[in-house]
């Protein structure tokens, strides 16, 4: 039985490549085929557990639209995913890092910048870890020449990931980008949990 501060289990469940192929096939008008690949960071990188994430359209894996590194950190009675991103001017150096360990091992803390307001609070209930971006509308996203704040939540089990990822207008809370049709439903198609030590 796992619990809300079990960083190793959360990291193990997240460590893999996930695809929403079935969902995209069943409803291609509403859901693009997306792959999310999360690879464990070397243990000494954060002094504990961490992951490197790439998210891309399946037709364009070499050009991910989201790159993140996050530390999996127990805090009081829950876990936090402390978010970083590669610096904009060098991010292309790390394309493919979630699939190529030689690229992943080249990442240093100096290559990353923190993402204030974007950390996620994670708890465990009913057999799943559930994460939500911290309160306060502090995770700013500029997309299509428009400012928004991130409204992001996920639920993950050993083999499945459900994610809602939206940008909202800071004045009206109106959804301005993201999963308008509901949650993305991903299945784990590659498992990297053996790399979590």
C-alpha beads as a LAMMPS data file, in Angstrom:
LAMMPS data file: protein, C-alpha beads

197 atoms
196 bonds

1 atom types
1 bond types

-500.0 500.0 xlo xhi
-500.0 500.0 ylo yhi
-500.0 500.0 zlo zhi

Masses

1 110.0

Atoms # bond

1 1 1 0.000 0.000 0.000
2 1 1 1.395 3.372 -0.959
3 1 1 0.700 6.789 0.554
4 1 1 0.838 10.542 -0.063
5 1 1 4.560 10.931 0.714
6 1 1 5.788 7.887 -1.237
7 1 1 8.128 9.662 -3.649
8 1 1 9.661 6.470 -5.035
9 1 1 6.306 4.980 -6.076
10 1 1 5.102 8.217 -7.678
11 1 1 8.371 8.540 -9.603
12 1 1 8.159 4.880 -10.683
13 1 1 4.597 5.264 -11.936
14 1 1 5.465 8.454 -13.828
15 1 1 8.632 6.940 -15.325
16 1 1 7.600 5.886 -18.804
17 1 1 6.256 6.879 -22.175
18 1 1 2.516 7.485 -22.326
19 1 1 0.256 7.666 -25.393
20 1 1 -3.393 8.624 -25.881
21 1 1 -3.547 6.669 -29.164
22 1 1 -6.857 4.933 -28.371
23 1 1 -8.538 8.199 -27.411
24 1 1 -7.211 10.033 -30.480
25 1 1 -8.279 7.184 -32.769
26 1 1 -11.792 7.127 -31.316
27 1 1 -12.238 10.893 -31.500
28 1 1 -9.633 12.508 -33.734
29 1 1 -11.678 15.695 -34.145
30 1 1 -11.265 16.514 -30.443
31 1 1 -8.007 14.846 -29.392
32 1 1 -4.636 14.940 -31.117
33 1 1 -2.357 11.918 -30.694
34 1 1 0.138 13.007 -28.043
35 1 1 3.022 11.265 -26.341
36 1 1 4.330 12.188 -22.899
37 1 1 7.728 10.736 -22.044
38 1 1 9.117 11.030 -18.500
39 1 1 12.571 9.684 -17.676
40 1 1 14.073 9.458 -14.183
41 1 1 16.845 11.994 -13.577
42 1 1 20.133 10.727 -12.129
43 1 1 19.708 10.273 -8.359
44 1 1 22.309 12.917 -7.516
45 1 1 20.723 15.612 -9.714
46 1 1 18.180 16.774 -7.130
47 1 1 19.600 14.740 -4.263
48 1 1 16.537 12.504 -4.509
49 1 1 13.882 11.694 -7.074
50 1 1 13.298 13.679 -10.228
51 1 1 12.027 13.336 -13.798
52 1 1 12.633 14.925 -17.187
53 1 1 9.479 15.349 -19.273
54 1 1 8.933 15.826 -22.987
55 1 1 5.476 16.235 -24.497
56 1 1 5.008 16.158 -28.261
57 1 1 2.591 15.345 -31.031
58 1 1 3.253 11.736 -32.064
59 1 1 3.897 12.899 -35.625
60 1 1 6.639 15.296 -34.442
61 1 1 8.466 13.649 -31.514
62 1 1 11.709 15.397 -32.398
63 1 1 10.146 18.793 -31.723
64 1 1 8.509 18.626 -28.276
65 1 1 6.275 21.533 -27.329
66 1 1 6.847 21.033 -23.606
67 1 1 10.115 20.300 -21.801
68 1 1 10.230 20.135 -18.007
69 1 1 12.384 18.808 -15.225
70 1 1 10.863 18.327 -11.837
71 1 1 11.969 17.308 -8.407
72 1 1 9.683 14.904 -6.543
73 1 1 9.797 16.201 -2.992
74 1 1 7.991 15.054 0.183
75 1 1 6.582 18.049 2.070
76 1 1 4.622 17.467 5.284
77 1 1 1.730 15.116 4.401
78 1 1 2.029 15.267 0.595
79 1 1 4.444 15.387 -2.329
80 1 1 5.369 18.381 -4.453
81 1 1 6.584 18.399 -8.039
82 1 1 8.966 21.362 -8.124
83 1 1 9.044 22.543 -11.748
84 1 1 11.963 23.730 -13.859
85 1 1 12.355 24.264 -17.590
86 1 1 15.419 24.426 -19.819
87 1 1 16.494 27.972 -20.563
88 1 1 14.861 29.153 -23.775
89 1 1 18.083 29.864 -25.655
90 1 1 19.463 26.328 -25.139
91 1 1 16.343 24.169 -24.887
92 1 1 16.844 22.516 -28.285
93 1 1 20.039 20.919 -26.937
94 1 1 17.813 18.733 -24.780
95 1 1 15.293 17.601 -27.379
96 1 1 15.211 13.809 -27.089
97 1 1 16.611 13.679 -23.530
98 1 1 13.714 11.557 -22.265
99 1 1 14.576 8.853 -24.809
100 1 1 18.372 9.197 -24.987
101 1 1 20.244 8.832 -21.684
102 1 1 23.405 10.421 -23.087
103 1 1 21.461 13.666 -23.656
104 1 1 19.733 13.392 -20.279
105 1 1 23.065 13.011 -18.472
106 1 1 24.291 16.258 -20.054
107 1 1 21.599 18.346 -18.309
108 1 1 22.898 20.495 -15.421
109 1 1 21.088 22.726 -12.938
110 1 1 22.702 25.718 -14.678
111 1 1 20.728 24.779 -17.824
112 1 1 17.398 25.055 -15.989
113 1 1 15.313 27.872 -14.593
114 1 1 12.640 27.576 -11.907
115 1 1 8.976 28.057 -12.779
116 1 1 7.481 30.127 -9.940
117 1 1 3.850 29.332 -9.213
118 1 1 3.890 26.141 -11.335
119 1 1 4.739 23.530 -8.711
120 1 1 2.175 20.782 -8.201
121 1 1 0.718 19.402 -4.977
122 1 1 0.281 15.605 -5.074
123 1 1 -1.692 13.352 -2.729
124 1 1 -2.660 9.677 -2.832
125 1 1 -6.229 8.433 -2.633
126 1 1 -8.271 5.503 -3.941
127 1 1 -5.273 3.802 -5.544
128 1 1 -4.022 6.830 -7.512
129 1 1 -1.769 9.832 -7.083
130 1 1 -3.618 13.074 -7.805
131 1 1 -1.817 16.298 -8.597
132 1 1 -2.971 19.875 -9.013
133 1 1 -1.013 23.035 -9.762
134 1 1 -0.549 25.135 -6.637
135 1 1 -3.179 27.752 -5.878
136 1 1 -2.832 31.407 -6.763
137 1 1 -2.942 31.601 -10.574
138 1 1 0.797 32.117 -10.410
139 1 1 1.849 29.820 -13.256
140 1 1 1.941 32.279 -16.140
141 1 1 1.828 31.023 -19.712
142 1 1 2.146 33.216 -22.802
143 1 1 0.594 31.540 -25.820
144 1 1 -0.713 33.059 -29.057
145 1 1 0.434 36.511 -27.864
146 1 1 -1.871 36.258 -24.881
147 1 1 -1.228 35.925 -21.174
148 1 1 -2.910 33.084 -19.328
149 1 1 -2.429 31.104 -16.162
150 1 1 -2.080 27.336 -16.038
151 1 1 -4.938 25.204 -14.759
152 1 1 -3.425 21.730 -14.646
153 1 1 -4.312 18.522 -12.828
154 1 1 -3.538 14.857 -13.262
155 1 1 -4.286 11.429 -11.880
156 1 1 -1.828 8.560 -12.300
157 1 1 -1.791 4.844 -11.533
158 1 1 0.869 2.287 -12.383
159 1 1 -0.226 2.081 -16.039
160 1 1 -2.520 5.055 -16.768
161 1 1 -2.324 8.839 -16.743
162 1 1 -5.294 11.186 -16.949
163 1 1 -4.460 14.854 -17.470
164 1 1 -6.325 18.123 -17.862
165 1 1 -4.137 20.945 -19.108
166 1 1 -5.678 24.355 -19.738
167 1 1 -4.803 28.010 -19.902
168 1 1 -7.252 30.477 -18.415
169 1 1 -7.675 34.215 -18.789
170 1 1 -6.358 35.891 -15.606
171 1 1 -9.289 38.330 -15.531
172 1 1 -12.277 36.169 -16.504
173 1 1 -11.042 32.578 -15.850
174 1 1 -12.256 31.738 -19.379
175 1 1 -10.435 28.799 -20.992
176 1 1 -8.244 30.230 -23.757
177 1 1 -6.269 27.101 -24.729
178 1 1 -5.970 23.440 -23.817
179 1 1 -8.207 20.430 -23.353
180 1 1 -11.613 21.912 -24.084
181 1 1 -13.139 18.481 -24.720
182 1 1 -12.103 17.044 -21.357
183 1 1 -9.222 15.033 -19.964
184 1 1 -6.504 13.382 -21.995
185 1 1 -6.360 9.634 -21.307
186 1 1 -2.878 8.163 -21.634
187 1 1 -1.655 4.575 -21.348
188 1 1 1.915 3.631 -20.474
189 1 1 3.551 2.102 -23.554
190 1 1 7.174 2.068 -22.296
191 1 1 8.173 1.546 -18.679
192 1 1 11.305 3.163 -17.183
193 1 1 10.486 2.339 -13.550
194 1 1 13.492 -0.004 -13.324
195 1 1 15.679 3.135 -13.500
196 1 1 14.190 4.481 -10.252
197 1 1 16.488 3.427 -7.400

Bonds

1 1 1 2
2 1 2 3
3 1 3 4
4 1 4 5
5 1 5 6
6 1 6 7
7 1 7 8
8 1 8 9
9 1 9 10
10 1 10 11
11 1 11 12
12 1 12 13
13 1 13 14
14 1 14 15
15 1 15 16
16 1 16 17
17 1 17 18
18 1 18 19
19 1 19 20
20 1 20 21
21 1 21 22
22 1 22 23
23 1 23 24
24 1 24 25
25 1 25 26
26 1 26 27
27 1 27 28
28 1 28 29
29 1 29 30
30 1 30 31
31 1 31 32
32 1 32 33
33 1 33 34
34 1 34 35
35 1 35 36
36 1 36 37
37 1 37 38
38 1 38 39
39 1 39 40
40 1 40 41
41 1 41 42
42 1 42 43
43 1 43 44
44 1 44 45
45 1 45 46
46 1 46 47
47 1 47 48
48 1 48 49
49 1 49 50
50 1 50 51
51 1 51 52
52 1 52 53
53 1 53 54
54 1 54 55
55 1 55 56
56 1 56 57
57 1 57 58
58 1 58 59
59 1 59 60
60 1 60 61
61 1 61 62
62 1 62 63
63 1 63 64
64 1 64 65
65 1 65 66
66 1 66 67
67 1 67 68
68 1 68 69
69 1 69 70
70 1 70 71
71 1 71 72
72 1 72 73
73 1 73 74
74 1 74 75
75 1 75 76
76 1 76 77
77 1 77 78
78 1 78 79
79 1 79 80
80 1 80 81
81 1 81 82
82 1 82 83
83 1 83 84
84 1 84 85
85 1 85 86
86 1 86 87
87 1 87 88
88 1 88 89
89 1 89 90
90 1 90 91
91 1 91 92
92 1 92 93
93 1 93 94
94 1 94 95
95 1 95 96
96 1 96 97
97 1 97 98
98 1 98 99
99 1 99 100
100 1 100 101
101 1 101 102
102 1 102 103
103 1 103 104
104 1 104 105
105 1 105 106
106 1 106 107
107 1 107 108
108 1 108 109
109 1 109 110
110 1 110 111
111 1 111 112
112 1 112 113
113 1 113 114
114 1 114 115
115 1 115 116
116 1 116 117
117 1 117 118
118 1 118 119
119 1 119 120
120 1 120 121
121 1 121 122
122 1 122 123
123 1 123 124
124 1 124 125
125 1 125 126
126 1 126 127
127 1 127 128
128 1 128 129
129 1 129 130
130 1 130 131
131 1 131 132
132 1 132 133
133 1 133 134
134 1 134 135
135 1 135 136
136 1 136 137
137 1 137 138
138 1 138 139
139 1 139 140
140 1 140 141
141 1 141 142
142 1 142 143
143 1 143 144
144 1 144 145
145 1 145 146
146 1 146 147
147 1 147 148
148 1 148 149
149 1 149 150
150 1 150 151
151 1 151 152
152 1 152 153
153 1 153 154
154 1 154 155
155 1 155 156
156 1 156 157
157 1 157 158
158 1 158 159
159 1 159 160
160 1 160 161
161 1 161 162
162 1 162 163
163 1 163 164
164 1 164 165
165 1 165 166
166 1 166 167
167 1 167 168
168 1 168 169
169 1 169 170
170 1 170 171
171 1 171 172
172 1 172 173
173 1 173 174
174 1 174 175
175 1 175 176
176 1 176 177
177 1 177 178
178 1 178 179
179 1 179 180
180 1 180 181
181 1 181 182
182 1 182 183
183 1 183 184
184 1 184 185
185 1 185 186
186 1 186 187
187 1 187 188
188 1 188 189
189 1 189 190
190 1 190 191
191 1 191 192
192 1 192 193
193 1 193 194
194 1 194 195
195 1 195 196
196 1 196 197
